[in-house]
Amino acid sequence: MMKFLKINNKSNLSLGTEEELFHSLGQFAQKRMGFQKPPALNLVSDEGNADKPLGKTAYYDPQSMSVTIYTDGRHTKDILRSL
């Protein structure tokens, strides 16, 4: 597996086989969209946010070139859609 994204896992999500999916999707997106530098990926837990029907799912911070994704209570494919 080629590491493509810098993943900071500060969540309750166990990154077993799922880690390869993040890197693969990142490579696909780079080829499709043509960006040069991949963003850092922050996986975070926020149980209060997860309890809200319209809680945050993810956001991009252009200053730090990072994507933060909230993982609590979400299926892996839903997390990947946020990326």
N, C-alpha and C positions, 0 to 999 in steps of 0.2 A: 504494500500500500504506500503510495506517495503522499506525503504530508503536503497539503496545499494551503490550508487555513491554520492560523494560530488560534487554537481553541483554549479559552479560559473557562473551565467548568467549575462554576461556583453554585451549582444546583444539586438537587437530589438525583439527577439523571445519571445512570450508570452508562458510561460510554464504552460498551463492548464492541459489537459488530457495527453499531450505529455510527461510530466515528468515521469509518470508511465511507459511509453514505454522505456525510457532510463534505468530506474532501472531494468526492466524486461530483457532487452537485456544484461545488465551487468551481471545479475545473470546467464543467459543462457551461456554467454561466459566463466564465471568462472567455471561452471560445465563442459563445453566442453573442455576447455584448461587447467584447473587445477591450475591457478595462485592463490596465497594466498591473496594478498592485492589488492583491486580494485584501479584503478587510479582515480585521481580527474578529473572532466570533466569541461573544460572551454569553454563556448559558447561565441563567440565574433562577433562583427560587424566590417566590413571593407568594406565600399561602393566602394572604389577604387579597392580593390581586386575582389569584386563581378562583376565589370564592365569588367574584363579581361576574355576572353574566356577560358584561361587555368590558371585561378587564383588558389590560394591554396584552398584546401577543409578542410584539417586537418593535424595535426602532433602529434607525441608522443614525450614527453620530458622525457627520462629515469632518469635524475637528480632529477626532481621534481615528477616523477611518475604521470604525468598528460597528458591528451589528450586535445588538443585545436581544436575546430571545428569552422569554419567560417560559419555563418548562413544566411547572407544576400542573398535574392533572391533564396533560396533553399527550396524545399518541405521537410516536416518532414521525409519521408521515405529516402530521399537522405542524410539527416543529420545522420540518424541512420546507413546508410551504411558506412559513414565515421567513425563512432564509431567502 
